[in-house]
Amino acid sequence: MPMTLTLDKMHRLVVPKSLRDYFSLQSGDELEVKIEADGIMLRPLHPASPISTEAGVMVCSSEVPVSAWDISSFIDQQRDQRSQQMGGL
């Protein structure tokens, strides 16, 4: 699906919500920038998780192959985030 992005007044790009959701991007996530002969490629540095949280409910996306599911890693990540939110642990 072709998409057009526009630089804002501060020369920043905003990643559309549909792409942030598809790649499970969160604030602070890093993107790799690769210069190619005909353009620029952005790639998330972390693999897309098949599990996301929507309205407080964990949801599994079938867009990611079953072989990529890493439930244990996702749970650890969520625990780490929650610990940091609750007390900076």
PDB file of N, CA, C and O in Angstrom:
ATOM      1  N   MET A   1       0.838  -1.173   0.000  1.00  0.00           N
ATOM      2  CA  MET A   1       0.000   0.000   0.000  1.00  0.00           C
ATOM      3  C   MET A   1       0.890   1.245   0.000  1.00  0.00           C
ATOM      4  O   MET A   1       1.591   1.492   0.981  1.00  0.00           O
ATOM      5  N   PRO A   2       0.876   2.017  -1.058  1.00  0.00           N
ATOM      6  CA  PRO A   2       1.677   3.239  -1.109  1.00  0.00           C
ATOM      7  C   PRO A   2       1.180   4.256  -0.080  1.00  0.00           C
ATOM      8  O   PRO A   2      -0.015   4.337   0.206  1.00  0.00           O
ATOM      9  N   MET A   3       2.104   5.015   0.458  1.00  0.00           N
ATOM     10  CA  MET A   3       1.768   5.979   1.486  1.00  0.00           C
ATOM     11  C   MET A   3       2.671   7.197   1.308  1.00  0.00           C
ATOM     12  O   MET A   3       3.840   7.050   0.952  1.00  0.00           O
ATOM     13  N   THR A   4       2.150   8.380   1.549  1.00  0.00           N
ATOM     14  CA  THR A   4       2.931   9.607   1.459  1.00  0.00           C
ATOM     15  C   THR A   4       3.058  10.210   2.842  1.00  0.00           C
ATOM     16  O   THR A   4       2.071  10.339   3.566  1.00  0.00           O
ATOM     17  N   LEU A   5       4.281  10.583   3.209  1.00  0.00           N
ATOM     18  CA  LEU A   5       4.539  11.249   4.477  1.00  0.00           C
ATOM     19  C   LEU A   5       5.073  12.649   4.181  1.00  0.00           C
ATOM     20  O   LEU A   5       5.727  12.866   3.161  1.00  0.00           O
ATOM     21  N   THR A   6       4.795  13.590   5.070  1.00  0.00           N
ATOM     22  CA  THR A   6       5.245  14.967   4.894  1.00  0.00           C
ATOM     23  C   THR A   6       6.078  15.383   6.092  1.00  0.00           C
ATOM     24  O   THR A   6       5.726  15.094   7.236  1.00  0.00           O
ATOM     25  N   LEU A   7       7.182  16.061   5.826  1.00  0.00           N
ATOM     26  CA  LEU A   7       7.996  16.601   6.915  1.00  0.00           C
ATOM     27  C   LEU A   7       7.234  17.742   7.579  1.00  0.00           C
ATOM     28  O   LEU A   7       6.605  18.547   6.892  1.00  0.00           O
ATOM     29  N   ASP A   8       7.284  17.822   8.918  1.00  0.00           N
ATOM     30  CA  ASP A   8       6.648  18.943   9.613  1.00  0.00           C
ATOM     31  C   ASP A   8       7.607  20.135   9.625  1.00  0.00           C
ATOM     32  O   ASP A   8       8.680  20.071   9.023  1.00  0.00           O
ATOM     33  N   LYS A   9       7.231  21.214  10.300  1.00  0.00           N
ATOM     34  CA  LYS A   9       8.046  22.432  10.331  1.00  0.00           C
ATOM     35  C   LYS A   9       9.409  22.215  10.959  1.00  0.00           C
ATOM     36  O   LYS A   9      10.344  22.965  10.681  1.00  0.00           O
ATOM     37  N   MET A  10       9.536  21.195  11.807  1.00  0.00           N
ATOM     38  CA  MET A  10      10.808  20.890  12.461  1.00  0.00           C
ATOM     39  C   MET A  10      11.570  19.793  11.697  1.00  0.00           C
ATOM     40  O   MET A  10      12.537  19.231  12.210  1.00  0.00           O
ATOM     41  N   HIS A  11      11.119  19.494  10.461  1.00  0.00           N
ATOM     42  CA  HIS A  11      11.745  18.492   9.587  1.00  0.00           C
ATOM     43  C   HIS A  11      11.669  17.074  10.150  1.00  0.00           C
ATOM     44  O   HIS A  11      12.587  16.276   9.962  1.00  0.00           O
ATOM     45  N   ARG A  12      10.578  16.768  10.837  1.00  0.00           N
ATOM     46  CA  ARG A  12      10.370  15.432  11.396  1.00  0.00           C
ATOM     47  C   ARG A  12       9.313  14.703  10.587  1.00  0.00           C
ATOM     48  O   ARG A  12       8.436  15.314   9.976  1.00  0.00           O
ATOM     49  N   LEU A  13       9.417  13.382  10.599  1.00  0.00           N
ATOM     50  CA  LEU A  13       8.387  12.536   9.999  1.00  0.00           C
ATOM     51  C   LEU A  13       7.560  11.928  11.115  1.00  0.00           C
ATOM     52  O   LEU A  13       8.098  11.546  12.154  1.00  0.00           O
ATOM     53  N   VAL A  14       6.276  11.838  10.908  1.00  0.00           N
ATOM     54  CA  VAL A  14       5.400  11.145  11.850  1.00  0.00           C
ATOM     55  C   VAL A  14       5.019   9.821  11.216  1.00  0.00           C
ATOM     56  O   VAL A  14       4.512   9.778  10.095  1.00  0.00           O
ATOM     57  N   VAL A  15       5.268   8.739  11.946  1.00  0.00           N
ATOM     58  CA  VAL A  15       4.892   7.409  11.450  1.00  0.00           C
ATOM     59  C   VAL A  15       3.393   7.242  11.697  1.00  0.00           C
ATOM     60  O   VAL A  15       2.942   7.331  12.839  1.00  0.00           O
ATOM     61  N   PRO A  16       2.621   7.003  10.642  1.00  0.00           N
ATOM     62  CA  PRO A  16       1.168   6.870  10.807  1.00  0.00           C
ATOM     63  C   PRO A  16       0.800   5.752  11.781  1.00  0.00           C
ATOM     64  O   PRO A  16       1.509   4.754  11.910  1.00  0.00           O
ATOM     65  N   LYS A  17      -0.327   5.948  12.461  1.00  0.00           N
ATOM     66  CA  LYS A  17      -0.785   4.999  13.475  1.00  0.00           C
ATOM     67  C   LYS A  17      -0.924   3.588  12.909  1.00  0.00           C
ATOM     68  O   LYS A  17      -0.587   2.614  13.583  1.00  0.00           O
ATOM     69  N   SER A  18      -1.414   3.473  11.686  1.00  0.00           N
ATOM     70  CA  SER A  18      -1.589   2.133  11.106  1.00  0.00           C
ATOM     71  C   SER A  18      -0.250   1.394  11.013  1.00  0.00           C
ATOM     72  O   SER A  18      -0.204   0.183  11.231  1.00  0.00           O
ATOM     73  N   LEU A  19       0.834   2.098  10.693  1.00  0.00           N
ATOM     74  CA  LEU A  19       2.156   1.474  10.639  1.00  0.00           C
ATOM     75  C   LEU A  19       2.705   1.203  12.037  1.00  0.00           C
ATOM     76  O   LEU A  19       3.325   0.167  12.277  1.00  0.00           O
ATOM     77  N   ARG A  20       2.471   2.150  12.965  1.00  0.00           N
ATOM     78  CA  ARG A  20       2.920   1.928  14.354  1.00  0.00           C
ATOM     79  C   ARG A  20       2.243   0.692  14.930  1.00  0.00           C
ATOM     80  O   ARG A  20       2.885  -0.115  15.604  1.00  0.00           O
ATOM     81  N   ASP A  21       0.964   0.544  14.668  1.00  0.00           N
ATOM     82  CA  ASP A  21       0.232  -0.623  15.158  1.00  0.00           C
ATOM     83  C   ASP A  21       0.724  -1.900  14.484  1.00  0.00           C
ATOM     84  O   ASP A  21       0.940  -2.910  15.154  1.00  0.00           O
ATOM     85  N   TYR A  22       0.902  -1.865  13.179  1.00  0.00           N
ATOM     86  CA  TYR A  22       1.314  -3.057  12.430  1.00  0.00           C
ATOM     87  C   TYR A  22       2.667  -3.568  12.899  1.00  0.00           C
ATOM     88  O   TYR A  22       2.869  -4.777  13.018  1.00  0.00           O
ATOM     89  N   PHE A  23       3.614  -2.637  13.171  1.00  0.00           N
ATOM     90  CA  PHE A  23       4.954  -3.028  13.590  1.00  0.00           C
ATOM     91  C   PHE A  23       5.141  -2.983  15.101  1.00  0.00           C
ATOM     92  O   PHE A  23       6.261  -3.133  15.591  1.00  0.00           O
ATOM     93  N   SER A  24       4.064  -2.779  15.839  1.00  0.00           N
ATOM     94  CA  SER A  24       4.094  -2.709  17.307  1.00  0.00           C
ATOM     95  C   SER A  24       5.128  -1.694  17.798  1.00  0.00           C
ATOM     96  O   SER A  24       5.878  -1.970  18.733  1.00  0.00           O
ATOM     97  N   LEU A  25       5.164  -0.524  17.167  1.00  0.00           N
ATOM     98  CA  LEU A  25       6.113   0.522  17.548  1.00  0.00           C
ATOM     99  C   LEU A  25       5.577   1.317  18.728  1.00  0.00           C
ATOM    100  O   LEU A  25       4.396   1.660  18.783  1.00  0.00           O
ATOM    101  N   GLN A  26       6.459   1.599  19.661  1.00  0.00           N
ATOM    102  CA  GLN A  26       6.124   2.387  20.841  1.00  0.00           C
ATOM    103  C   GLN A  26       7.032   3.612  20.876  1.00  0.00           C
ATOM    104  O   GLN A  26       8.072   3.640  20.217  1.00  0.00           O
ATOM    105  N   SER A  27       6.643   4.603  21.630  1.00  0.00           N
ATOM    106  CA  SER A  27       7.481   5.785  21.813  1.00  0.00           C
ATOM    107  C   SER A  27       8.852   5.356  22.331  1.00  0.00           C
ATOM    108  O   SER A  27       8.937   4.573  23.277  1.00  0.00           O
ATOM    109  N   GLY A  28       9.911   5.854  21.728  1.00  0.00           N
ATOM    110  CA  GLY A  28      11.259   5.504  22.150  1.00  0.00           C
ATOM    111  C   GLY A  28      11.873   4.341  21.375  1.00  0.00           C
ATOM    112  O   GLY A  28      13.077   4.103  21.479  1.00  0.00           O
ATOM    113  N   ASP A  29      11.062   3.604  20.593  1.00  0.00           N
ATOM    114  CA  ASP A  29      11.606   2.516  19.780  1.00  0.00           C
ATOM    115  C   ASP A  29      12.562   3.094  18.737  1.00  0.00           C
ATOM    116  O   ASP A  29      12.391   4.221  18.273  1.00  0.00           O
ATOM    117  N   GLU A  30      13.563   2.304  18.384  1.00  0.00           N
ATOM    118  CA  GLU A  30      14.546   2.750  17.414  1.00  0.00           C
ATOM    119  C   GLU A  30      14.261   2.157  16.041  1.00  0.00           C
ATOM    120  O   GLU A  30      13.800   1.023  15.912  1.00  0.00           O
ATOM    121  N   LEU A  31      14.553   2.970  15.011  1.00  0.00           N
ATOM    122  CA  LEU A  31      14.430   2.530  13.631  1.00  0.00           C
ATOM    123  C   LEU A  31      15.803   2.598  12.981  1.00  0.00           C
ATOM    124  O   LEU A  31      16.552   3.554  13.185  1.00  0.00           O
ATOM    125  N   GLU A  32      16.125   1.580  12.201  1.00  0.00           N
ATOM    126  CA  GLU A  32      17.359   1.588  11.419  1.00  0.00           C
ATOM    127  C   GLU A  32      17.098   2.407  10.156  1.00  0.00           C
ATOM    128  O   GLU A  32      16.061   2.242   9.515  1.00  0.00           O
ATOM    129  N   VAL A  33      18.031   3.288   9.797  1.00  0.00           N
ATOM    130  CA  VAL A  33      17.928   4.083   8.582  1.00  0.00           C
ATOM    131  C   VAL A  33      18.969   3.560   7.607  1.00  0.00           C
ATOM    132  O   VAL A  33      20.160   3.527   7.917  1.00  0.00           O
ATOM    133  N   LYS A  34      18.521   3.154   6.439  1.00  0.00           N
ATOM    134  CA  LYS A  34      19.432   2.625   5.431  1.00  0.00           C
ATOM    135  C   LYS A  34      19.288   3.463   4.160  1.00  0.00           C
ATOM    136  O   LYS A  34      18.191   3.630   3.628  1.00  0.00           O
ATOM    137  N   ILE A  35      20.428   3.987   3.687  1.00  0.00           N
ATOM    138  CA  ILE A  35      20.436   4.773   2.459  1.00  0.00           C
ATOM    139  C   ILE A  35      20.571   3.808   1.282  1.00  0.00           C
ATOM    140  O   ILE A  35      21.491   2.991   1.243  1.00  0.00           O
ATOM    141  N   GLU A  36      19.662   3.907   0.340  1.00  0.00           N
ATOM    142  CA  GLU A  36      19.706   3.083  -0.859  1.00  0.00           C
ATOM    143  C   GLU A  36      19.865   3.992  -2.066  1.00  0.00           C
ATOM    144  O   GLU A  36      19.708   5.208  -1.952  1.00  0.00           O
ATOM    145  N   ALA A  37      20.170   3.424  -3.207  1.00  0.00           N
ATOM    146  CA  ALA A  37      20.415   4.214  -4.415  1.00  0.00           C
ATOM    147  C   ALA A  37      19.231   5.112  -4.778  1.00  0.00           C
ATOM    148  O   ALA A  37      19.416   6.223  -5.274  1.00  0.00           O
ATOM    149  N   ASP A  38      18.032   4.627  -4.531  1.00  0.00           N
ATOM    150  CA  ASP A  38      16.852   5.390  -4.947  1.00  0.00           C
ATOM    151  C   ASP A  38      15.996   5.894  -3.790  1.00  0.00           C
ATOM    152  O   ASP A  38      14.860   6.316  -4.006  1.00  0.00           O
ATOM    153  N   GLY A  39      16.524   5.856  -2.559  1.00  0.00           N
ATOM    154  CA  GLY A  39      15.715   6.353  -1.449  1.00  0.00           C
ATOM    155  C   GLY A  39      16.256   5.977  -0.090  1.00  0.00           C
ATOM    156  O   GLY A  39      17.417   5.596   0.059  1.00  0.00           O
ATOM    157  N   ILE A  40      15.390   6.093   0.892  1.00  0.00           N
ATOM    158  CA  ILE A  40      15.725   5.818   2.291  1.00  0.00           C
ATOM    159  C   ILE A  40      14.803   4.711   2.778  1.00  0.00           C
ATOM    160  O   ILE A  40      13.603   4.736   2.503  1.00  0.00           O
ATOM    161  N   MET A  41      15.358   3.729   3.505  1.00  0.00           N
ATOM    162  CA  MET A  41      14.543   2.659   4.066  1.00  0.00           C
ATOM    163  C   MET A  41      14.604   2.752   5.592  1.00  0.00           C
ATOM    164  O   MET A  41      15.685   2.884   6.166  1.00  0.00           O
ATOM    165  N   LEU A  42      13.462   2.685   6.234  1.00  0.00           N
ATOM    166  CA  LEU A  42      13.377   2.645   7.689  1.00  0.00           C
ATOM    167  C   LEU A  42      12.938   1.250   8.085  1.00  0.00           C
ATOM    168  O   LEU A  42      12.015   0.689   7.494  1.00  0.00           O
ATOM    169  N   ARG A  43      13.605   0.688   9.094  1.00  0.00           N
ATOM    170  CA  ARG A  43      13.261  -0.656   9.557  1.00  0.00           C
ATOM    171  C   ARG A  43      13.318  -0.681  11.076  1.00  0.00           C
ATOM    172  O   ARG A  43      14.306  -0.232  11.657  1.00  0.00           O
ATOM    173  N   PRO A  44      12.271  -1.200  11.742  1.00  0.00           N
ATOM    174  CA  PRO A  44      12.319  -1.318  13.200  1.00  0.00           C
ATOM    175  C   PRO A  44      13.482  -2.212  13.616  1.00  0.00           C
ATOM    176  O   PRO A  44      13.760  -3.214  12.957  1.00  0.00           O
ATOM    177  N   LEU A  45      14.166  -1.858  14.708  1.00  0.00           N
ATOM    178  CA  LEU A  45      15.277  -2.660  15.192  1.00  0.00           C
ATOM    179  C   LEU A  45      14.806  -3.881  15.968  1.00  0.00           C
ATOM    180  O   LEU A  45      15.592  -4.798  16.206  1.00  0.00           O
ATOM    181  N   HIS A  46      13.550  -3.911  16.363  1.00  0.00           N
ATOM    182  CA  HIS A  46      13.010  -5.077  17.061  1.00  0.00           C
ATOM    183  C   HIS A  46      11.984  -5.750  16.157  1.00  0.00           C
ATOM    184  O   HIS A  46      11.312  -5.066  15.386  1.00  0.00           O
ATOM    185  N   PRO A  47      11.848  -7.060  16.231  1.00  0.00           N
ATOM    186  CA  PRO A  47      10.844  -7.734  15.407  1.00  0.00           C
ATOM    187  C   PRO A  47       9.438  -7.395  15.890  1.00  0.00           C
ATOM    188  O   PRO A  47       9.217  -7.155  17.077  1.00  0.00           O
ATOM    189  N   ALA A  48       8.509  -7.380  14.969  1.00  0.00           N
ATOM    190  CA  ALA A  48       7.118  -7.112  15.330  1.00  0.00           C
ATOM    191  C   ALA A  48       6.592  -8.244  16.210  1.00  0.00           C
ATOM    192  O   ALA A  48       6.792  -9.421  15.909  1.00  0.00           O
ATOM    193  N   SER A  49       5.929  -7.882  17.283  1.00  0.00           N
ATOM    194  CA  SER A  49       5.357  -8.871  18.186  1.00  0.00           C
ATOM    195  C   SER A  49       3.961  -9.246  17.694  1.00  0.00           C
ATOM    196  O   SER A  49       3.210  -8.372  17.260  1.00  0.00           O
ATOM    197  N   PRO A  50       3.604 -10.513  17.753  1.00  0.00           N
ATOM    198  CA  PRO A  50       2.257 -10.904  17.350  1.00  0.00           C
ATOM    199  C   PRO A  50       1.211 -10.524  18.395  1.00  0.00           C
ATOM    200  O   PRO A  50       0.010 -10.631  18.148  1.00  0.00           O
ATOM    201  N   ILE A  51       1.673 -10.080  19.561  1.00  0.00           N
ATOM    202  CA  ILE A  51       0.747  -9.758  20.646  1.00  0.00           C
ATOM    203  C   ILE A  51       0.835  -8.270  20.949  1.00  0.00           C
ATOM    204  O   ILE A  51       1.925  -7.714  21.080  1.00  0.00           O
ATOM    205  N   SER A  52      -0.314  -7.640  21.058  1.00  0.00           N
ATOM    206  CA  SER A  52      -0.370  -6.231  21.428  1.00  0.00           C
ATOM    207  C   SER A  52      -1.479  -6.054  22.468  1.00  0.00           C
ATOM    208  O   SER A  52      -2.282  -6.956  22.706  1.00  0.00           O
ATOM    209  N   THR A  53      -1.499  -4.888  23.068  1.00  0.00           N
ATOM    210  CA  THR A  53      -2.537  -4.582  24.040  1.00  0.00           C
ATOM    211  C   THR A  53      -3.468  -3.538  23.441  1.00  0.00           C
ATOM    212  O   THR A  53      -3.027  -2.460  23.042  1.00  0.00           O
ATOM    213  N   GLU A  54      -4.744  -3.858  23.379  1.00  0.00           N
ATOM    214  CA  GLU A  54      -5.749  -2.943  22.857  1.00  0.00           C
ATOM    215  C   GLU A  54      -6.841  -2.787  23.901  1.00  0.00           C
ATOM    216  O   GLU A  54      -7.499  -3.756  24.282  1.00  0.00           O
ATOM    217  N   ALA A  55      -7.024  -1.558  24.358  1.00  0.00           N
ATOM    218  CA  ALA A  55      -8.031  -1.254  25.379  1.00  0.00           C
ATOM    219  C   ALA A  55      -7.847  -2.143  26.604  1.00  0.00           C
ATOM    220  O   ALA A  55      -8.824  -2.580  27.214  1.00  0.00           O
ATOM    221  N   GLY A  56      -6.577  -2.411  26.965  1.00  0.00           N
ATOM    222  CA  GLY A  56      -6.282  -3.185  28.155  1.00  0.00           C
ATOM    223  C   GLY A  56      -6.396  -4.696  27.982  1.00  0.00           C
ATOM    224  O   GLY A  56      -6.264  -5.445  28.951  1.00  0.00           O
ATOM    225  N   VAL A  57      -6.639  -5.146  26.754  1.00  0.00           N
ATOM    226  CA  VAL A  57      -6.790  -6.576  26.486  1.00  0.00           C
ATOM    227  C   VAL A  57      -5.667  -7.025  25.553  1.00  0.00           C
ATOM    228  O   VAL A  57      -5.391  -6.370  24.548  1.00  0.00           O
ATOM    229  N   MET A  58      -5.014  -8.155  25.890  1.00  0.00           N
ATOM    230  CA  MET A  58      -3.966  -8.682  25.027  1.00  0.00           C
ATOM    231  C   MET A  58      -4.603  -9.320  23.795  1.00  0.00           C
ATOM    232  O   MET A  58      -5.498 -10.158  23.905  1.00  0.00           O
ATOM    233  N   VAL A  59      -4.119  -8.901  22.602  1.00  0.00           N
ATOM    234  CA  VAL A  59      -4.674  -9.363  21.344  1.00  0.00           C
ATOM    235  C   VAL A  59      -3.549  -9.962  20.505  1.00  0.00           C
ATOM    236  O   VAL A  59      -2.464  -9.386  20.417  1.00  0.00           O
ATOM    237  N   CYS A  60      -3.803 -11.107  19.893  1.00  0.00           N
ATOM    238  CA  CYS A  60      -2.819 -11.770  19.036  1.00  0.00           C
ATOM    239  C   CYS A  60      -3.172 -11.495  17.579  1.00  0.00           C
ATOM    240  O   CYS A  60      -4.312 -11.699  17.160  1.00  0.00           O
ATOM    241  N   SER A  61      -2.199 -11.036  16.815  1.00  0.00           N
ATOM    242  CA  SER A  61      -2.404 -10.758  15.403  1.00  0.00           C
ATOM    243  C   SER A  61      -1.942 -11.953  14.583  1.00  0.00           C
ATOM    244  O   SER A  61      -0.830 -12.443  14.779  1.00  0.00           O
ATOM    245  N   SER A  62      -2.766 -12.422  13.680  1.00  0.00           N
ATOM    246  CA  SER A  62      -2.380 -13.558  12.851  1.00  0.00           C
ATOM    247  C   SER A  62      -1.528 -13.131  11.666  1.00  0.00           C
ATOM    248  O   SER A  62      -1.130 -13.972  10.860  1.00  0.00           O
ATOM    249  N   GLU A  63      -1.236 -11.804  11.543  1.00  0.00           N
ATOM    250  CA  GLU A  63      -0.405 -11.319  10.450  1.00  0.00           C
ATOM    251  C   GLU A  63       1.042 -11.767  10.620  1.00  0.00           C
ATOM    252  O   GLU A  63       1.792 -11.817   9.644  1.00  0.00           O
ATOM    253  N   VAL A  64       1.439 -12.092  11.838  1.00  0.00           N
ATOM    254  CA  VAL A  64       2.793 -12.559  12.105  1.00  0.00           C
ATOM    255  C   VAL A  64       2.751 -14.081  12.152  1.00  0.00           C
ATOM    256  O   VAL A  64       1.887 -14.647  12.822  1.00  0.00           O
ATOM    257  N   PRO A  65       3.670 -14.763  11.451  1.00  0.00           N
ATOM    258  CA  PRO A  65       3.628 -16.226  11.455  1.00  0.00           C
ATOM    259  C   PRO A  65       3.800 -16.806  12.853  1.00  0.00           C
ATOM    260  O   PRO A  65       4.485 -16.229  13.697  1.00  0.00           O
ATOM    261  N   VAL A  66       3.179 -17.941  13.084  1.00  0.00           N
ATOM    262  CA  VAL A  66       3.219 -18.599  14.390  1.00  0.00           C
ATOM    263  C   VAL A  66       4.654 -18.825  14.840  1.00  0.00           C
ATOM    264  O   VAL A  66       4.942 -18.776  16.036  1.00  0.00           O
ATOM    265  N   SER A  67       5.557 -19.071  13.899  1.00  0.00           N
ATOM    266  CA  SER A  67       6.961 -19.318  14.252  1.00  0.00           C
ATOM    267  C   SER A  67       7.612 -18.116  14.922  1.00  0.00           C
ATOM    268  O   SER A  67       8.635 -18.267  15.590  1.00  0.00           O
ATOM    269  N   ALA A  68       7.039 -16.923  14.757  1.00  0.00           N
ATOM    270  CA  ALA A  68       7.626 -15.716  15.335  1.00  0.00           C
ATOM    271  C   ALA A  68       7.079 -15.413  16.735  1.00  0.00           C
ATOM    272  O   ALA A  68       7.551 -14.480  17.385  1.00  0.00           O
ATOM    273  N   TRP A  69       6.115 -16.168  17.199  1.00  0.00           N
ATOM    274  CA  TRP A  69       5.519 -15.902  18.501  1.00  0.00           C
ATOM    275  C   TRP A  69       6.532 -16.163  19.599  1.00  0.00           C
ATOM    276  O   TRP A  69       7.175 -17.212  19.624  1.00  0.00           O
ATOM    277  N   ASP A  70       6.670 -15.228  20.487  1.00  0.00           N
ATOM    278  CA  ASP A  70       7.557 -15.393  21.637  1.00  0.00           C
ATOM    279  C   ASP A  70       6.822 -14.832  22.847  1.00  0.00           C
ATOM    280  O   ASP A  70       7.121 -13.732  23.310  1.00  0.00           O
ATOM    281  N   ILE A  71       5.875 -15.582  23.346  1.00  0.00           N
ATOM    282  CA  ILE A  71       5.016 -15.155  24.439  1.00  0.00           C
ATOM    283  C   ILE A  71       5.841 -14.817  25.681  1.00  0.00           C
ATOM    284  O   ILE A  71       5.594 -13.808  26.341  1.00  0.00           O
ATOM    285  N   SER A  72       6.816 -15.660  25.991  1.00  0.00           N
ATOM    286  CA  SER A  72       7.641 -15.463  27.180  1.00  0.00           C
ATOM    287  C   SER A  72       8.352 -14.112  27.141  1.00  0.00           C
ATOM    288  O   SER A  72       8.379 -13.389  28.136  1.00  0.00           O
ATOM    289  N   SER A  73       8.922 -13.781  25.996  1.00  0.00           N
ATOM    290  CA  SER A  73       9.620 -12.504  25.839  1.00  0.00           C
ATOM    291  C   SER A  73       8.652 -11.333  25.990  1.00  0.00           C
ATOM    292  O   SER A  73       8.979 -10.330  26.626  1.00  0.00           O
ATOM    293  N   PHE A  74       7.457 -11.462  25.404  1.00  0.00           N
ATOM    294  CA  PHE A  74       6.458 -10.403  25.511  1.00  0.00           C
ATOM    295  C   PHE A  74       6.057 -10.177  26.968  1.00  0.00           C
ATOM    296  O   PHE A  74       5.970  -9.035  27.421  1.00  0.00           O
ATOM    297  N   ILE A  75       5.815 -11.255  27.693  1.00  0.00           N
ATOM    298  CA  ILE A  75       5.422 -11.134  29.099  1.00  0.00           C
ATOM    299  C   ILE A  75       6.540 -10.485  29.910  1.00  0.00           C
ATOM    300  O   ILE A  75       6.275  -9.623  30.748  1.00  0.00           O
ATOM    301  N   ASP A  76       7.792 -10.892  29.666  1.00  0.00           N
ATOM    302  CA  ASP A  76       8.931 -10.267  30.357  1.00  0.00           C
ATOM    303  C   ASP A  76       9.006  -8.777  30.061  1.00  0.00           C
ATOM    304  O   ASP A  76       9.247  -7.972  30.961  1.00  0.00           O
ATOM    305  N   GLN A  77       8.800  -8.411  28.808  1.00  0.00           N
ATOM    306  CA  GLN A  77       8.834  -6.996  28.412  1.00  0.00           C
ATOM    307  C   GLN A  77       7.726  -6.218  29.130  1.00  0.00           C
ATOM    308  O   GLN A  77       7.967  -5.125  29.643  1.00  0.00           O
ATOM    309  N   GLN A  78       6.530  -6.770  29.166  1.00  0.00           N
ATOM    310  CA  GLN A  78       5.421  -6.104  29.838  1.00  0.00           C
ATOM    311  C   GLN A  78       5.694  -5.947  31.335  1.00  0.00           C
ATOM    312  O   GLN A  78       5.381  -4.907  31.915  1.00  0.00           O
ATOM    313  N   ARG A  79       6.272  -6.969  31.962  1.00  0.00           N
ATOM    314  CA  ARG A  79       6.604  -6.894  33.381  1.00  0.00           C
ATOM    315  C   ARG A  79       7.644  -5.809  33.641  1.00  0.00           C
ATOM    316  O   ARG A  79       7.530  -5.050  34.604  1.00  0.00           O
ATOM    317  N   ASP A  80       8.659  -5.736  32.780  1.00  0.00           N
ATOM    318  CA  ASP A  80       9.697  -4.708  32.925  1.00  0.00           C
ATOM    319  C   ASP A  80       9.106  -3.308  32.800  1.00  0.00           C
ATOM    320  O   ASP A  80       9.416  -2.424  33.598  1.00  0.00           O
ATOM    321  N   GLN A  81       8.256  -3.113  31.799  1.00  0.00           N
ATOM    322  CA  GLN A  81       7.619  -1.805  31.610  1.00  0.00           C
ATOM    323  C   GLN A  81       6.767  -1.440  32.821  1.00  0.00           C
ATOM    324  O   GLN A  81       6.805  -0.303  33.293  1.00  0.00           O
ATOM    325  N   ARG A  82       6.005  -2.396  33.319  1.00  0.00           N
ATOM    326  CA  ARG A  82       5.126  -2.148  34.472  1.00  0.00           C
ATOM    327  C   ARG A  82       5.951  -1.825  35.718  1.00  0.00           C
ATOM    328  O   ARG A  82       5.591  -0.931  36.484  1.00  0.00           O
ATOM    329  N   SER A  83       7.054  -2.547  35.925  1.00  0.00           N
ATOM    330  CA  SER A  83       7.926  -2.280  37.070  1.00  0.00           C
ATOM    331  C   SER A  83       8.496  -0.872  37.003  1.00  0.00           C
ATOM    332  O   SER A  83       8.553  -0.172  38.014  1.00  0.00           O
ATOM    333  N   GLN A  84       8.912  -0.462  35.828  1.00  0.00           N
ATOM    334  CA  GLN A  84       9.471   0.888  35.668  1.00  0.00           C
ATOM    335  C   GLN A  84       8.405   1.950  35.922  1.00  0.00           C
ATOM    336  O   GLN A  84       8.690   2.974  36.542  1.00  0.00           O
ATOM    337  N   GLN A  85       7.190   1.718  35.453  1.00  0.00           N
ATOM    338  CA  GLN A  85       6.094   2.664  35.664  1.00  0.00           C
ATOM    339  C   GLN A  85       5.751   2.786  37.142  1.00  0.00           C
ATOM    340  O   GLN A  85       5.447   3.877  37.625  1.00  0.00           O
ATOM    341  N   MET A  86       5.799   1.664  37.861  1.00  0.00           N
ATOM    342  CA  MET A  86       5.349   1.653  39.242  1.00  0.00           C
ATOM    343  C   MET A  86       6.409   2.149  40.235  1.00  0.00           C
ATOM    344  O   MET A  86       6.066   2.662  41.300  1.00  0.00           O
ATOM    345  N   GLY A  87       7.668   2.001  39.899  1.00  0.00           N
ATOM    346  CA  GLY A  87       8.646   2.417  40.885  1.00  0.00           C
ATOM    347  C   GLY A  87      10.046   2.599  40.375  1.00  0.00           C
ATOM    348  O   GLY A  87      10.987   2.715  41.161  1.00  0.00           O
ATOM    349  N   GLY A  88      10.202   2.627  39.061  1.00  0.00           N
ATOM    350  CA  GLY A  88      11.519   2.813  38.499  1.00  0.00           C
ATOM    351  C   GLY A  88      12.466   1.675  38.770  1.00  0.00           C
ATOM    352  O   GLY A  88      13.681   1.870  38.825  1.00  0.00           O
ATOM    353  N   LEU A  89      11.919   0.476  38.940  1.00  0.00           N
ATOM    354  CA  LEU A  89      12.761  -0.702  39.225  1.00  0.00           C
ATOM    355  C   LEU A  89      13.443  -1.209  37.990  1.00  0.00           C
ATOM    356  O   LEU A  89      14.185  -2.190  38.053  1.00  0.00           O
TER     357      LEU A  89
END
